[in-house]
Amino acid sequence: MSRQLITLQEIVAAQKRGEPLGITSVCSAHPWVIEAALLNAQSTGEPLLIESTCNQVNQFGGYTGRTPAQFAAYLAEIAAKMGFPLEHVTVGGDHLGPSPWQGEPAAEAMAKARRLVHDCVAAGYGKIHLDASMKCADDDPKRPLALDIAAARTADLAAAAEAAYAATNGLWQPPRYVIGTEVPVPGGFQEREGALAVTNTADLAQTIEATRHAFLQRGLDAAWERVLAVVVQPGVEYGDETLFAYKREKAAELSAAIGRYDRLIYEAHSTDYQTAAALKQMVEDHFAILKVGPALTFAFREGVFALAAVEEELLGQDAGVELSRVRQALDEAMLANPVYWQNYYPAGFKLAREFSYSDRSRYYWPVAQVQEALSRLLDNLSSRPIPLTLLSQYLPVQYQAIRGGRLASTPQAILHHKVRGVLAGYAYACGYREREE
């Protein structure tokens, strides 16, 4: 499809005209997910927004081992390999603030947060979510963080971003900002039962006004003009086995409230696993920036497990073939270093490690033995044609696409297609693709 650059500002303007246009925010550093997102955008012509979180990528490397400059270069390398125009990719930073350093005094945590924001803007990040909502070590543990303190810290981060941009001498467009937060701890909702409250409109108004006031007090009038969205909780979440589906009637008051602000739309986090119809309703209701991450790596993991089953059926009796054992390699890596899942799943709970909606296994794909097992799986299944009968059994959606001539019968194409199946629902919701039944 021919491409037309659609900017974040144009999405806001369309929303204000009553047009249900949105954008998918791909929150993942996984190379297969990024490649699938590029392929999907090539097909639909939609704008591409890829974001890194403060824990994934920061000046100390984060859990990906990449600084903001290295992450931007990593995206540029993949885009070049895929023949995708880099100017059509917006790089974003999610929850940029003191979150990774909450155990430190506020002065130290905020100094590191300012450096993170500075480095993201200096690396060309065009969308910056400023989030100073969390308490630091010397904040009163018995009280919620006061809104005026959070707003002042947010403005402090914005000042760091503006200084970083000024130092680029206009190398790229000035950053656009997102404020607010309405999400639980990273990785999904932890409760199996209970209600999930939609953001109160009075709280919304107070957050916007306090942040605006803090910006203007700091002389950040121009930066405030580039605030384009507010993070809110529209009532969607996921946990280990739990999903909270979007209920339009419960979010109706919140949806209407954004109409009071000429330049603001909503950003919705944790929209993973919502149906395409629900996502479309969310965009229509002004939750126009839809963040998704674990659902994409969940789909990739599903594809790998399905291909591993095909490998076992096809090659399991062949004495000359070493099977990949990719499922075992992944679980062994998780057991060897439980830091990314032990606070989410009961110790030894194998079912959750492999199949949870929270998809904590996504942290372990870069481990060397897991990468080796995945490469062996792809090599084994590339060495001979995969029987259609096995594809029908284990990958029925991809089987139909292959039968219809829409998909190559290779393990690489199949894995990309699995991830793109999730992204297709977002493309439909955001106005770039007709719904496919």
Residue pairs with C-beta under 8 A, 6 or more apart in sequence:
1 42
1 43
1 44
1 45
2 45
3 42
3 45
3 85
3 88
4 45
5 47
5 87
5 88
6 21
6 23
6 46
6 47
7 47
8 23
8 47
8 49
8 90
8 126
8 127
8 176
8 228
9 176
9 228
10 21
11 21
11 22
11 23
11 47
11 265
11 288
11 289
12 228
12 229
12 263
12 264
12 265
12 288
14 21
15 21
15 265
15 286
15 288
16 262
16 263
19 431
20 280
20 283
20 284
20 431
21 283
21 288
21 430
21 431
22 282
22 283
22 287
22 288
22 289
22 290
22 429
22 430
22 431
23 46
23 47
23 49
23 288
23 289
23 290
23 430
24 46
24 49
24 290
24 292
24 423
24 426
24 427
24 430
25 49
25 50
25 51
25 92
25 94
25 267
25 289
25 290
25 291
25 292
26 33
26 34
26 37
26 48
26 49
26 50
26 51
26 292
26 293
26 296
26 423
27 50
27 51
27 52
27 53
27 94
27 291
27 292
27 293
28 34
28 50
28 293
28 296
28 297
28 362
29 52
29 56
29 57
29 64
29 66
29 71
29 74
30 296
30 297
30 300
30 362
30 365
31 78
32 300
32 415
32 416
32 419
33 296
33 297
33 300
33 419
34 50
34 75
34 78
35 78
35 82
35 416
36 296
36 416
36 419
36 420
36 423
37 48
37 50
37 296
37 419
37 423
38 48
38 78
38 79
38 82
38 84
39 82
39 416
39 420
40 46
40 420
40 423
40 424
40 427
41 47
41 48
41 84
41 88
42 82
42 84
44 427
44 432
44 433
45 432
46 427
46 430
46 432
46 433
47 88
47 90
48 84
48 88
48 89
48 90
49 89
49 90
49 92
49 127
49 289
50 75
50 89
50 90
50 91
50 92
51 91
51 92
51 93
51 94
51 127
51 129
51 291
52 62
52 64
52 66
52 68
52 71
52 91
52 92
52 93
52 94
53 62
53 93
53 94
53 95
53 186
54 62
54 93
54 94
54 95
54 96
54 97
54 99
54 100
54 113
54 116
54 131
55 62
55 63
55 95
55 99
55 100
55 186
56 62
56 63
56 64
56 66
56 71
57 64
57 66
57 67
57 68
57 70
57 71
57 93
58 67
58 68
58 100
58 116
58 119
59 67
59 68
59 112
59 115
59 116
59 119
60 67
61 67
62 100
63 340
63 363
64 71
64 366
66 74
67 119
67 123
68 93
68 116
68 119
68 120
68 122
68 123
68 125
69 119
69 122
69 123
71 91
71 123
72 91
72 123
72 124
72 125
75 86
75 89
75 91
76 86
79 85
79 86
79 89
80 86
90 126
90 127
91 123
91 124
91 125
91 126
91 127
92 125
92 126
92 127
92 128
92 129
93 116
93 117
93 120
93 125
93 127
93 128
93 129
94 129
94 291
95 129
95 131
95 181
95 186
96 113
96 116
96 117
96 120
96 128
96 129
96 130
96 131
96 157
97 113
97 116
97 117
97 130
97 131
97 132
97 133
97 134
97 153
97 154
97 157
98 104
98 106
98 109
98 110
98 112
98 113
98 132
98 134
98 136
98 153
99 131
99 134
100 112
101 108
101 109
101 112
101 113
101 136
102 109
102 134
102 135
102 136
102 137
103 137
104 112
104 136
104 137
105 136
105 137
105 138
106 136
106 137
106 138
106 139
106 153
109 136
109 137
110 132
110 136
110 153
110 156
110 157
113 132
113 153
113 157
114 156
114 157
114 160
115 160
117 128
117 130
117 157
117 160
117 161
117 164
118 160
118 161
118 163
118 164
119 164
120 128
120 161
120 164
121 128
121 161
121 164
121 165
121 168
121 175
122 164
122 167
122 168
124 171
124 172
125 175
126 172
126 173
126 175
126 176
127 175
127 176
127 177
127 178
128 161
128 175
128 176
128 177
128 178
129 177
129 178
129 179
129 231
129 267
130 154
130 157
130 158
130 161
130 177
130 178
130 179
131 154
131 179
131 180
131 181
131 231
132 150
132 153
132 154
132 156
132 157
133 145
133 150
133 180
133 181
134 145
135 141
135 144
135 145
139 145
139 149
147 206
147 207
147 210
148 210
148 214
150 210
151 207
151 210
151 211
151 213
151 214
152 214
154 179
154 211
154 214
155 211
155 214
155 215
155 217
155 218
155 220
156 218
158 177
158 215
158 218
158 220
158 223
159 218
159 220
159 223
161 175
161 177
161 223
162 220
162 222
162 223
165 174
165 175
174 226
175 226
176 226
176 227
176 228
177 223
177 226
177 227
177 228
178 227
178 228
178 229
178 230
178 231
178 267
178 289
179 207
179 208
179 211
179 227
179 229
179 230
179 231
180 204
180 207
180 208
180 211
180 230
180 231
180 232
180 267
181 231
182 199
182 231
182 232
182 233
182 269
183 231
183 233
183 269
183 270
184 190
184 237
187 294
187 344
187 358
187 360
188 237
188 238
188 239
188 240
188 270
188 294
188 344
188 357
188 358
189 196
189 237
189 238
189 239
189 242
189 244
189 270
190 239
190 240
190 344
191 239
191 242
192 239
192 240
192 241
192 242
196 233
196 235
196 236
196 237
196 244
197 233
197 235
198 233
198 234
198 235
198 250
198 251
198 253
198 254
199 232
199 233
199 234
199 254
201 253
201 254
201 257
204 230
204 232
204 254
204 257
205 257
205 260
207 230
208 230
208 261
208 264
211 227
212 224
215 221
215 223
215 224
215 227
216 224
225 263
227 263
227 264
228 263
228 264
228 265
229 264
229 265
229 266
229 267
229 288
229 289
230 258
230 264
230 265
230 266
230 267
231 266
231 267
231 268
231 269
232 254
232 266
232 267
232 268
232 287
234 246
234 251
234 254
234 255
234 266
234 268
234 282
234 285
234 287
235 244
235 246
235 247
235 250
235 251
236 244
236 245
236 246
236 268
236 270
236 271
236 274
236 278
236 282
237 243
237 244
237 270
238 244
238 270
238 272
238 273
238 294
238 357
238 358
239 357
239 358
240 344
240 345
240 352
240 356
240 357
240 358
241 356
241 357
242 357
243 273
243 357
245 274
245 275
245 278
246 274
246 278
246 279
246 281
246 282
248 255
248 281
248 285
251 285
251 287
252 285
254 266
255 285
255 286
255 287
258 264
258 265
258 266
258 286
259 286
265 286
265 287
265 288
265 289
266 286
266 287
266 288
266 289
267 287
267 288
267 289
267 291
268 282
268 287
268 289
268 290
268 291
269 291
270 291
271 279
271 282
271 290
271 291
271 292
272 292
272 293
272 294
272 295
272 296
272 298
272 357
273 295
273 357
274 282
275 425
276 424
276 425
276 426
276 428
276 429
276 435
279 290
279 425
279 426
279 428
279 429
279 430
280 428
280 429
282 290
282 429
283 290
283 429
283 430
283 431
288 430
290 426
290 429
290 430
292 422
292 426
294 357
294 358
294 359
294 362
295 359
295 422
296 419
296 422
296 423
297 359
297 361
297 362
297 365
298 357
298 359
298 362
299 418
299 419
299 421
299 422
300 415
300 418
300 419
301 354
301 359
301 361
301 362
302 418
303 395
303 414
303 415
303 417
303 418
303 419
304 326
304 327
304 374
304 377
304 415
305 327
305 354
306 394
306 395
307 377
307 381
307 394
307 395
307 411
307 414
307 415
308 324
308 326
308 327
308 377
309 394
310 381
310 386
310 390
310 391
310 394
310 395
311 323
311 324
311 377
311 380
311 381
312 323
313 390
313 393
314 381
314 384
314 386
314 387
314 390
315 321
315 323
315 380
316 323
321 380
322 376
323 376
323 380
324 373
324 374
324 376
324 377
324 380
325 373
326 370
326 373
326 374
326 376
326 377
327 354
328 373
329 369
329 370
329 372
329 373
330 354
330 361
330 364
330 365
330 370
330 373
331 350
331 353
331 354
332 369
333 364
333 367
333 369
333 370
334 340
334 341
334 353
334 360
334 361
334 364
337 364
337 367
338 347
340 360
340 363
340 364
341 352
341 353
341 360
341 361
341 363
344 352
344 356
344 358
344 360
345 352
345 353
345 356
345 360
346 352
352 358
353 360
353 361
354 361
364 370
365 371
365 374
377 411
378 411
378 412
381 411
382 410
382 411
382 412
385 409
386 409
386 411
388 399
388 402
388 403
391 398
391 399
391 402
391 409
392 399
395 414
395 418
397 417
397 421
398 407
398 414
398 417
398 418
401 407
401 417
402 408
402 409
407 413
407 414
407 417
424 433
424 436
427 433
428 434
428 435
428 436
